[in-house]
Amino acid sequence: MGNAGQKLFTLRELKGFDGKSGKPAYIAFKGKVYDVSGSPLWTGGKHQGRHFAGTDSTEEITNAPHAEEVLTKFPVVGELRKEKPSIRTLASRIEGFHPHPMLVHFAIAYSIAIPILAIIYISTDKPSFESASYYLLIGDFLTAALSGFSGVFSWSVTYEKRMTRVFIRKAMFSVLLAVVVTTCFIWRTVDTNILISEVSYSYVYLALLVILVPIVGILGHYGGKIVYS
């Protein structure tokens, strides 16, 4: 039971208070529903273009750099009603394990190590470094795909498929990463001597490997913007 005079909201009902078209802007945090309509930081139901009214913002606010106490200045208008588990709830629980951050760190580490090992091979002429670069490329190919799927899943569950400039740019560079990694993986698998032969197109292959570093750097930058803004 909620407190007297306070309403019990379902997630579906809460979506109706998204701050758009003159409607109030409500957000839920740890079971309580707050009215943030009066805040200039929530104009139009958006906060910094990445957080949205009409949603349960518990996880976003908990992970935000600012303290939870900022909500105490907003009036509590109700409580979030506990609902029976659904597919949406199950998806949220899976998202609670943060599969995307776990997988994306592997892709980032692999993408940086691959060209380093390839360059060391060219400098030392020791085949073990070239082989190690290829083995990591296999891992990058697998984890980049899984990271992409988990990223779409996280975007769908946590951010309800909202398209902002940050998400669009992150999606573009994610596709670019997948294309470069896949191209290098197939090329090296088909031509096992691509670096060893040291012909002209060997350096094209090496250049593609080196490009992985700025790509994952940019992806990390936009990922940080999403999480910490």
ABEGO torsion letter per residue (X at the ends): XBBBGBBBBBAAAAAABAGBGGBBBBBBBGGBBBBAAABAAABGGBBGGABBBGBBAAAAAAABABBAAAAAABBBAEBBBBBBBBAAAAAAAAAAAGAAAAAAAAAAAAAAAAAAAAAAAAAAGBAAAAAAAAAAAAAAAAAAAAAAAAAAAAAAAAAGGBBBAAAAAAAAAAAAAAAAAAAAAAAAAABAAAAAAGBAAAAAAAAAAAAAAAAAAAAAAAAAAAAAX
